[in-house]
Amino acid sequence: MTHKAFVTGWPISHSKSPALHGFWLDRYGIDGTYEAIAVEAENFAEFLSGLKAHGFAGGNITIPHKETAHAMIQNLDPAATDIGAVNTIWFEAHVICGGNTDAYGFAANLDDFAPQWREGKRALVLGAGGAARAIVYAIREAGYEEIRIANRTYERAEKLAADFGDKCQPIKMSDVAGLQSDLDFVVNTTSVGMNGDEGKLPVDVQALPATTIVTDIVYTPLETPLLAAANNKGLRTVDGLGMLLHQAVPGFEKWFGFRPEVDRQLREHVLGLS
Ligand code: ATR
């Protein structure tokens, strides 16, 4: 039997997920399909309820449906519950289940390239949007004692910190410069640096300890201005592409019954896409 999976969003044509999952289906010779399906917000509920009848094993949910899926699906994993968004769905005994693999993908990418990130105690998260929620979840799970959240719109940082508990504290962008000398870990979750975006981040890498790990979830370009500055200082850096690759692993395993590998060949395949 051919196992069928999908990614849905609006728009969806830019998604790299079909190429990513298609690469794995080919590599492992699996009888499966993974297609992009454009669904408008008003049709999402109907789409979700018809999945089983259409023979889907599950799929990925992306913008703008992640929060709607969280509201509609009863059986959620702990990450989806706390993050408030679903990016992966599957069926267990005919019951639809929702998960969020973004936090897993973020952590697995760091585990690959800078596993010592788990020993850190104090982190700075730049940004407080949807991506930041998954990342704060991952950093909290890694056992950090203090997670400082700085965002252009301070109220969003306050809300995110309040949602994720007493290890988190909102800080003003203008206070970042004075709160850097004890950081173990810095992550940019904003779109600053993406495709030449000229926005400015408040981090002064010169003021970071020599052991600080710096990562960015932006992967176009792979070396963002933040990572370039950190590399110049000789800090350990991790680019954002691996998060995209690793977040796809749990879904693929659930739908197709095989846990795929993230490796250099996959990275190059995805990097080669326009
Ligand atoms: P995502 O789901 O990808 O996180 P989002 O919810 O739109 O997307 O959040 C984008 C993040 O990038 C926000 O933290 C946003 O800051 P605001 O909450 O103040 O909008 C941040 N961001 C985007 N452009 C920025 C810029 N030029 N300077 C600083 N922060 C920026």
Residues whose N, C-alpha, C, O or C-beta is under 5 A from the ligand:
A	BS01	ATR	G127 A128 G129 G130 A131 A132 N151 R152 T153 R156 T189 T190 S191 V192 G199 K200
